[in-house]
């Protein structure tokens, strides 16, 4: 029975994480390609104007769970279509739902299935960090730095000791600065203010470089702030 359950879990995770994206790419390559550019996402949202907000939230959910759609492109399109405030609200809702789904997928499938997807050594190293006293600081900094792959974090958190509420607070607050900049870039594109848009894009790139370079220092700083708040 245990072997049968393990086989079922592995088949399920393969279908979710690999099979569905590959099937979509194979059967509808033009559908996937349109999400790689801001113009493509905008055109898609325009076609579904009456339910555009729900479509946008769904795109954010898919991007968070499966991550084959670039998150920054989706958020730039959100700024272009909905502006900063509404775009931010819709993005937060979609990312929160996607995080919850991915977290419970990880819990449902279990550690061995996650090993198959990401590798046992990498997952164990990550889970050990999340279970440490510095786990809060580490996860906040990883979400704060633009360009760092986020898919591994939520799936590792699902088999760690971290609670879902904690993951949501840290991940959403960490994502906020880069998300707001992406939304602003979309607004500037919609208004034709290309010089400001280029400046914002450069800022994102610089923040990603600096954040990755100084990630250890950022972790230490966040850890000290957390300790002071909990004295």
N, C-alpha and C positions, 0 to 999 in steps of 0.2 A: 504493500500500500504506500509506504514512504517513497519507494522508487517511482511508483506511478505518479504520485503527487509532484515529485521533483521534475519528472519529464513534462508533466502538464505545465508547471510553472515556467520552465525553460522555453517551451513552445509558445506560451502566452507572451513572455517578454520579447521573444524573437519576432512575433507577429506585431506587437505594439511598437517596438523600437526600430526594427529593421524592415519587417514585411510590409507594413502599411506605407511608409515613405517610398520604398522601392516600387511597390505596386502603383502608387500614385505617379511617380516619375515615369514609370514604364507606360502606363495607360494614358496619362494626361501630362506629357512633358511641358506643353505650352501653359498649362494651369500653374505648374510650379515655377516656371520661368518668370511669370508676371510678378511674382513676389520678390524678385531680386532687385527691382528698381522702384524708386518712389513713384514714378509715372505709372508703372504697372499696378501698384497697390491702389493708387488714386483711381485709376480706371475701373478696377474691380469694385471699389466702394461706391463709385458713381452708378454702376450697374445695379447695385442693390441699395439704392438710396432710401427706400422706405424702411428697411431693416438694417441700415448701414451700421448703426451703433452695435447691434448684436453681432453682426458679422465681424466688426473690428474686435470686439471682446473675444469672439471665437478664435480669431487669428492670433491674439495674444496668448490664449490658452494653448493652442497648438504649438506655438513657438516656444512656450515654456516647457511643455511636456516632451515634445519630440525634437525641437530645436533645429528643424531643417529650414525654417524661415528666419532670416536675420532679424533680430529684435530691433536694432537701430533703424532699419528701413521701415518697419511697421510703425514705429513711433514717430518718425519723421512724417510719414503719411498721415498719422493721427493729428499732428500739429497742423498740417496743410489743410485737412478737411474740417477739423473740429476746434482748432485753436489750442492754446496751452491748457486752460483750466479744464475744459470738458475732455480734451484729449488725455490729460493726466488722470482724471477720474476714471475714464474708461480703461486706460492702461493698467491702473492699479487693480481694478476689479478683475480684469482678465488674467493678469499675472498672479494675483492671489489665488484665483480658482485653479489655474494651472499648477501652481506650487502645491496646493492641497491634493490635487489629483496625483501628481508625481510622487509626493510623499507617501500617500497610501498605496500606490502601486508598488513602491519599494517595500513597504511593510507587508503587503500581501504576498509578493513574490519571495521575499526572504533573502538572506545573505548570499546563499549559494548562487541564486539566479543573478543577483547583482554582480557577483564575481565574474560570471560569464560575460556580462555586458561590458564591464569596465576593467576587469583584471583584479585578481585577489590581492596582490601586493599593494596596488594603488589604493584600493578601497580600504584595506585594513589600516594603511598609513593615514588616510583621511579620517576614518572613523575614530582612530586614536586621538587625533588632534581635536575633533569635535567633542569627544568625551572628556577632554582635559579641562582644567580650570580656565584656560585661555580660549576655550571653544567659541564663546560669544564674540570675543575680539576678532578671532580668525575669520569667522563666517561673515561678520560685518565688513571687514576690509576686503575680502574676496568679492563681495557684491559691490563694494564701493568702486573698485578699480575697473574702468571700462576695458572691454576686450578680453577679460578673463572668462574662459568657458564656465558657464553656470550650471550645465546639466549634471555634472558629477556631484555638485554640492548637495542638491536637494535629494538625490537618490542615496548618497552616503548618509545624509541626515536621517533618512527614513529607517535605516537599520542601526542608527546610533541611539544614544540616550537622550538626544535633544528632543524637546517637545515641539509639536507643530506650531503652537502659539509663539514660541520663542523664535522659531525659524521664520515665521511670517513677519514679525516685527523687525528682525535684523535684516532680512533680505529686502523687504520693501523700503525700509529707510535707507539701506545702502544703495539701492538702485536709483533712488530719487534724483540725485544731482545729475547723473548722466542722462536719465530719462527726460528731465526738464530741458536739458540742452538739445537733445534730439528733437523734442517737440518744438522748441524755438527755431531750430533749423528749418523745420517744415513750415512754420509760420513765415519766416523770412523768405522762403522759396515761393510761397503763395503770394506774398506782397511784392515779389520782384526785387528784394533788397539783398542782392547777391553778395555784396562786399561783406555785410554783417554775417551772412550765412557761411562764407568762407572762413571768417574769423572764428566763428563758433566751432566749425569743423576742426580747425587747427587746434583750438583749445581742447577739444575732446581727445585728439591724438596726443597732445602734450600731456594731458592728465593721465592717459593710459600709460605712456612711457614713464612718467614720474612715479605714478602709483605702483607700477610693477617694479621699478628700480628701488623704491623706498618702502616696499610692502612690509618688510620686517619692522622698520621703524614705526610705520602706521599701526601695526599690530600691537607693538609695545605701548604706544600712546593710547590706543583704544582700551587696552588692558588696564592701564593705570587709571583712566577715567572711570571704567567700570568698577574697579576696586574702591575708589573714593566715594562713588555713589552708593556703594553697599556697605560702608562702614557704619 
